Amino acid sequence: MYRWSIAGVVFLLSLTVAGAAAIDCDQCENWNKDQAPFQIFGNTYYVGTHGLSSVLVTSPAGHVLIDGALPQSAPSIARHIEQLGFRMRDVKIILNSHAHFDHAAGIAELQKISGAKVIASDIAAKVLRSGKADRTDPQFESLPAYAGSSNVEALGQRKSVTLGTLQLNVIHTPGHTPGGTSWTWKSCEDQRCVNVVYADSLTAVSDDSFKYGGDERYPKAADDMRASIVAIDAVPCDILVSAHPDLSNLWSVFDEHGKGERARLIDATSCKRYAAAGKARLDKRLAREGK
């Protein structure tokens, strides 16, 4: 399945000594379990760990990588890309869903390996540069710092990011964080094209002091989450990949060896179900707060 070269083997061996300091957390070991990479559809590939998504979108002009998981995940993500027959040096852009350590702390190392430019929402870009959470984040008091990235570009008013023939469209999905972003693009295979959605987290979770029903740190958190849920519910969506893969149906289709019937990923109701689950979690959270 995989294509190898002498240069690729040397590169993979070099990754055994590369990488930033690991972050230790209660779920980190499970999140970082290895997952064989696999083709999702057309030019879209899963290259993340078993617990944290990272997706590669390829083109002759270069590739786009979405999310970098934990710092200790970066060597695995780079290895997966090379195992699939692609080169890390051809990754030109790294995008982010949200700037928490479990989705963004590996980006700095992946950027060093590839030389890619990082692009994120204006709010997330500030966090990615410093590696330090902003006080407005609902989880601010419980988030560890991580290595910041260089050459981080803020999205501004752009509605899409392009690279050659690739166009990845922006869906701003704040609420889980103030700067959350989802991404959607078309992947084609033979004569068929599908809408792929990489959905940011729609989970109302926070540190112990934060209230989604109204908090001076982020007063619009609940309203933003509701708007994000509506946006994901409405987007054209044939294949869903969520930032935490266990919240979509990837592991009902693929095993840890990357084996599975790809056609089963195509489900036009997947984003609507993901949005509905997010709404149920938000409603439950607000009810617990008495709102």
N, C-alpha and C positions, 0 to 999 in steps of 0.2 A: 504493500500500500504506500509506504513512504519512500521518498527519493533521497538518496544520500550522495555525498561527495566527500573527498578527502578534507576539503576546507570546512565542510559542515561538521565532520567528525571532530576536527581540531577545535572548532567553535564550541561544540557541545561539551567537550572536555574542559574547556576554559571556564565554563559556567559553574563547575564544581567548586571553584575557588572565588567566584565573583559573588557580588550581592551585598546589600546593606544589612545592618543589624536587624535581627528578627524582632518582631513585636510579640509579646506573650499576652494571651488573653484566654478566658475560659473556653471559647469556641475556636480559637485559632488553629489548633491541631486538626480538628475535624474539617474546618474550612479549607485547610491547605492540603488535604488528601489528594493524591495524584489522580488525574483523570486523563485517559488517552484522548488526544485531539481528534476531531472528526469534522467532516463537511456537513454543514447544516442545509444549504441549498446554494447552487451556483457558485458565486465567488465569496460566500460567507462561511466562515469556519469557527468552531468552538475551540479555543486554545487555553481556557482557564483551568482552574483547579476544580475538584468535585463540588466544593462548597461556595466558590466565588466565580462569577462569570467573567470572562474576557473573550471578546469576539474580534476576529480579523476579517476585514473586508478588503479584497485584493483587486488590483488592476495593473495593466502594463505600465502605468505611470508611477506606480508605487502603491503602498498599502496603508490602510487606516486601522488602528487598533483602538478598541474601546475598553477602558478600565485596566487597572494593573494589579488589583487584589492587594495582598499583604506584601511587605518587603521580601519575606522569605518565599513568596510565590513567583517573584520576577524570574529567577532562573528557570523554573518550570515552564512559564509562559513562553520565554524565549526559546527554550528547547522544543516545545510543542510546535512553534512556528517553523523552526528548522526541520523538524521531523516531517512536516507536511510538504516539504520541498521548497519553502519560501525562505528568504533571507531577512534577517533582522535589519540589515542596513537598508533594505527597501521599504521598511516601515517609515513613512514620512510624517504622519500625523498620529498623535495619541489623543483621543477624546476621553471625557470623564462623565459618569452619571452623577455622582456626588462625591464630595471631597473627604468622606470619612476614611479612616485608616484601612478598613477592610476592602475598599475599592480603589483607593488612590495611593497608598503608601508604597506600592511597587512601581509607580510611574517613574519616579526619579531614576531608578536603576535601569528600567527599560529605555528611558530616554538616553541615558549614557551609552547603552549598548548600541542603540539604533541611530542616534543623532536626530531623532524626530522632534518636531515642534508639538507642544502640548496646547490644546485649545479647550476652553471650558467657559461656562457662564461667567459673567463679570464677578459675581460673588464667590463662586468656586475658584476662579483663577487666583484671587488673593490668598485663599487658603492653600492652594497647591504651591504657590511660590514660597510660602513660609513653612508649610507643614503643620501649622498651628490652627486649631479650630477657632472660629469666631464666636464671641459670646452669644450671638443671636441663635446659634445652633441649639435645637432642643436637647441634644446630648452633650452639650459643651463641657459639663462638669465631669464627664466620664470618658472623654476621648483622649487617647495618648497622642503625643506629637510624633511626627515622622519627618524624614528628609524631604526638604522642599525641592521643587524642580526649577530649572532655568528655562528660558525661552518659552514662557507661558503666555499665550495670547488670549485676551478676553473676547468673547463672542460679540459683545455690543448688540447692535440691532440686527445682525445677520440672521436670516431664517434658515440658512443651510451652510454646510462646509463642503467645498469641492476639492477634488484632487483628480486631475485628468478627467476621465469620464465618470468618476464617482461623484455622487451627490447625496450627502447625508443630511436629512432635514431635522431641524431643531424642534423639540416639543419641550417647552419650559414646564417642569413639574416640581415646583417647590412644595414644601410642607414637611417632608421627612427631614430636609435641610432647606434653608432659604434659597440655595443656588442649585437645586436639583434639576437635572436635564435628562430627557429621554431622546432617543434617536430613531429615525426611521429611514429606510432606503429600499430600493428595488433590487432584487437579485434575480438573475435570469439563468435558465438552464434549458438548453435546446431552444424550443420556441415558446417556452413558458416563463413568465415573470411573476414574482410574488412580492408582496409588501412584507418586509421584515421589520419588526419593532424591537428595539432594545429598551426595555422599560425600567426606569429608575424605581427605587423603593417607594411604595405607597403605604408605609406602615407608620402609624402614629406612636412612636416610641421615644422616650426621653430619659434624661437623668431624673433623680428623685424630686428635684425642686421645681421642675417645669410643669406648667399647666397648659394643655392644648386648648382649653376653653377660654383662655385669656391670660397672657403673661407679658410683662413689660419687655422681656428680652426679645420676643417675636410675637407681637400682638395678632398678626394675621395668620398664624400657623394653621388653624383649623380651616379658615377661608381658603388659604392657598392649597391645602390638601384637597378640599372639595373640588376646587377648580382643576387640579391635576387629575383627579379621578375622572371628572367629566371629559378632560382632554384625551386620556387614554381610552376611555370608553368609546369615543367618537372616531379615533384614528383608523384609517384603513389598515387592516392587520390580518395577514395570512399566517405568519409565523411569529410567535412571541418568544423572546429570550429575556428573562428578568435578571436583574443584577444579582439576586440570590437565586440560583437556578432551581432550587427545590420549590420555589413559588410559582414556577411554570411547569410544563409537563415534560421537560427534557429527560428526566430520569425514568419516566414511564416508557420512553422510546429507546434510549441509549443506555448501555451498561458501562461499567468502569473501563472497559477495553475499547470503547468507542464504537461498539457494534450495535446496530439498530436499523429499523426500517424508516428511512428518512421521510418517506411520504406521510407517515403518521404525524409528523410535526405540523403539517398544514391544517389549520383549524381557524376558520374565520371568526369563531366566538371566543378565542383565547384571551384577547385583550379585554373584552367585555367582562369575562369571568374574573380576570385579574383585577379590574376596576371595582367590581362588585365586592370582591373579598376585601379590598382596601377600604371601601365604604363601611363594610361591616365592622372592621377593626376600629375605624375612626368613631363610629357610632358607639361602640362598646367603651372606648376610651372616654369619650365625652360623658357618657352615662355614669361611668365610675367617678368622674370628677363632679357629677351633679349638674351637668350642663345639658 
